[in-house]
Amino acid sequence: MSDKTKGSGEELSFSAAMEELERILRGVEGEETDIDVLGDELKRAAELLELCRGQVLIRLEDDSQRDEL
């Protein structure tokens, strides 16, 4: 899986990425995540954070450009 997809070939939306991040966080905080998959979950969380940051930056740039007009 890439940082932008879940294998479907479509870009993951911001809200879907946040939902997945929250699920991962609940699992880590609740100690529900098996130690054998913890590394994979944390790697996925890092990918999702990168995706969300990128989408926020794009929106900020769009807003900034609109303000300049």
N, C-alpha and C positions, 0 to 999 in steps of 0.2 A: 504494500500500500504506500502510495506517495503521501506527501504532506497535504495535498489538495484533494485527494480522493479516498474513497473507501473501496476501491476496486471496481467501481461502476463506470468509470470513465467520465463522470460528471464532477464538477467542482462542489465541494462541501460548502453549504451555506454557513454564515457566521453563527446563526442560532443553532444549527445542527452541531457545529464544532463545539460551541459552548455547552450544549447538552452532554456531549460525549466527555468533555473535560470534567463536568460536574459529576458524571457517573464514575469516572476514574478517581476523582478526588474522594467521593464517598467511599469507594472501595478501599482506598489507601487509609483514610481516616478511620474507617470502621474495621480495619484490619481484615477485610473480607478478601483481599487480593492475595492469592497464593504466592509465596516467595519466588516460585519458579516463573511466574508470569509478571512479577513486579517490574522487572527491567523492561520488558516489552511495553507494559502500560505506561511507564515513565517516558519511554522513547516516543510513544504515540502522543502523550500529553505535550511533549516539547514540539512535536510537529504541528499539533493543533494550535498551540500558542503562537507559533510562527505564522500560521495561516491567518489567525485572528488579527494579529498585529499588522500584517500586510493589508488586510481588508480595512482596518481602521485608518491606516495611513492613506490608502487610496481615497477613502471618504473625506479625510481631512484635506487632502490636496484638491479634491473636487470642490469642496466648500470654499477653500481659499481662492480658487480660480473664479468661482461665482461672485465672491465678494469684490474681486478686482474689476469686474465688469460694470 
